Amino acid sequence: MATETAVGLDRQTQDDLELLQGGLVMGTVSKLVNLARKNSLWPMPFGLSCCAIEMMAMVASRYDVARFGSEAMRFTPRQCDLMIVAGTLTKKMAAACKRIYDQMPEPKWVIAMGVCTTTGGMFNSYSVVQGIDHIIPVDVYVPGCPPRPEALIYAILKVQEQVARESWVPGRRRPHGHYRGRDPKYGALPVLESGPKVLDEGDPEAAGRPTWRKGYYGG
């Protein structure tokens, strides 16, 4: 009977069902912890541009990510363990992105959604971060401009596979994903400090400045 029920299911789901056969849970504590983690991911939505619309569609009724236990989006990093960065990350926004990631408790995972998030996309300019893995580690990349909601759901399933494979040891932090800051070829991207900017040219409104500069702010 159990074999007939498991027909058509993926390997990981079959293993989960074997743990629950007969109403008796048998397995290691690590497997039980990973089973609970992978089926209760709480995403931290970090929508920046058009990819965020696809992320919203994933939560809506047509795609219904609740089927995979990842619908509890919380807009506070202290209650999340899966950060989804969706859109073009500028260097001005990099400080906020890294701050939110640092505020998320361990263990945590990151999905880079869309080509702009993963490589900067068509915005190869001074103001755009050429891949968020310059500032935070990334576990799963989702290509596309923008990727469809099914692609993001597939990425969440890939994160669940990673969670299921990890061995849980109390007090030990999980190894994070790909981070170019570890590579001496790239190095970590310096994140801009927040706060008021200092004008190197002095006060643009001072007497003697050209009139066309009135109201100018060197942002």
MORANOR-V878465 format. One record per helix or strand of 2 or more residues. SS is the DSSP state (H for helix, E for strand). FROM is the first residue (numbers start at 1). TO is the last residue. If there is no record, write none. Layout:
BEGIN
ss=SS from=FROM to=TO
ss=SS from=FROM to=TO
END
This chain:
BEGIN
ss=H from=2 to=5
ss=H from=11 to=19
ss=H from=21 to=23
ss=H from=29 to=38
ss=E from=43 to=47
ss=H from=51 to=59
ss=H from=65 to=68
ss=H from=77 to=79
ss=E from=82 to=86
ss=H from=91 to=103
ss=E from=109 to=113
ss=H from=115 to=119
ss=H from=132 to=134
ss=E from=140 to=142
ss=H from=149 to=165
ss=H from=180 to=182
ss=H from=211 to=213
END
